[in-house]
């Protein structure tokens, strides 16, 4: 959709996240639902930068502020923060709650990716 730069994490609006979910080009998307006041979310933001650089254009990385966009957070059934949701072709493949270090994130993504 042009909103995401390969190898970087894009902080998008709810409308843009919805558009990315509909953009089914076969590239998986990792969505980080966070809040600015959340300590673990801040740790996760730093880890995601390294993970996104690892995958370059093989996975799209997106952040969504749950306080700014509570309707989409609710629709996605986010219960805790941060919540990471992995999508393939617009469908949720798996989710994690809480912060993980870079190596564990890469291992989780690789174990869930279909391509």
C-alpha positions in Angstrom: 0.0 0.0 0.0 3.0 2.3 0.2 2.8 2.9 3.9 5.5 0.5 5.0 9.2 0.8 4.2 11.0 -2.5 4.0 13.3 -3.1 7.0 11.5 -0.6 9.2 8.6 -0.5 11.6 5.6 1.7 10.5 3.4 3.4 13.1 0.0 3.4 11.3 -3.5 4.5 11.9 -6.4 2.0 12.3 -7.5 2.7 8.7 -4.0 2.1 7.4 -3.6 -1.1 9.4 -6.9 -2.3 7.9 -5.7 -1.5 4.4 -2.5 -3.4 5.1 -4.5 -6.4 6.2 -6.5 -6.3 3.0 -3.2 -6.0 0.9 -2.7 -9.7 0.4 0.5 -10.0 -1.6 1.7 -13.0 0.3 4.1 -11.0 2.5 3.4 -11.7 6.2 2.6 -8.8 8.5 3.6 -8.5 12.2 1.3 -6.1 14.1 2.5 -4.7 17.4 -0.4 -3.3 19.4 1.1 -1.0 22.1 0.5 2.0 24.3 2.9 4.9 24.9 2.7 4.5 28.7 3.5 0.8 28.6 7.1 -0.1 29.8 7.3 -3.5 28.1 5.9 -1.9 24.9 8.9 0.5 24.9 11.3 -2.4 25.2 9.4 -4.2 22.4 9.8 -1.2 20.1 13.6 -1.4 20.3 13.6 -5.1 19.6 11.3 -4.8 16.7 13.7 -2.4 15.0 16.3 -5.1 14.9 13.9 -7.8 13.9 12.5 -5.7 11.0 16.0 -5.1 9.7 16.6 -8.8 9.8 13.7 -9.6 7.6 13.9 -6.5 5.3 11.1 -7.1 2.7 10.1 -10.6 3.8 7.8 -9.4 6.6 6.0 -6.2 7.0 6.2 -4.6 10.5 3.4 -2.3 11.8 2.6 -0.7 15.1 -0.8 0.4 16.3 -1.4 2.7 19.3 -4.2 1.0 21.3 -5.1 4.3 23.1 -5.6 6.1 19.8 -7.4 3.3 18.1 -9.3 1.4 20.7 -12.0 0.2 18.3 -9.5 -1.8 16.2 -7.7 -3.0 19.3 -11.0 -4.4 20.5 -11.9 -5.9 17.2 -8.5 -7.7 17.3 -9.4 -8.9 20.8 -6.2 -7.4 22.3 -6.2 -8.2 26.1 -2.7 -7.3 27.2 0.1 -5.0 26.0 2.2 -5.4 24.0 0.4 -7.8 21.8 2.1 -9.1 18.7 -0.2 -10.5 16.0 1.2 -12.3 12.9 -0.9 -12.2 9.8 -0.6 -14.0 6.5 -2.8 -13.0 3.6 -5.0 -11.0 6.0 -5.6 -13.9 8.4 -4.2 -14.1 11.9 -1.6 -17.0 12.2 -0.6 -16.5 15.8 -0.3 -14.0 18.6 1.9 -13.3 21.6 1.4 -11.0 24.6 4.4 -9.4 26.3 7.9 -8.4 25.3 10.5 -10.8 23.8 14.1 -10.3 22.9 15.1 -10.1 19.2 16.3 -13.7 18.9 13.1 -15.2 20.4 11.0 -13.0 18.1 12.8 -14.2 15.1 12.5 -17.8 16.2 8.7 -17.3 16.8 8.2 -15.6 13.4 10.1 -18.3 11.6 8.2 -21.1 13.3 4.8 -19.6 12.2 5.6 -18.4 8.6 4.2 -20.4 5.8 6.5 -19.0 3.2 
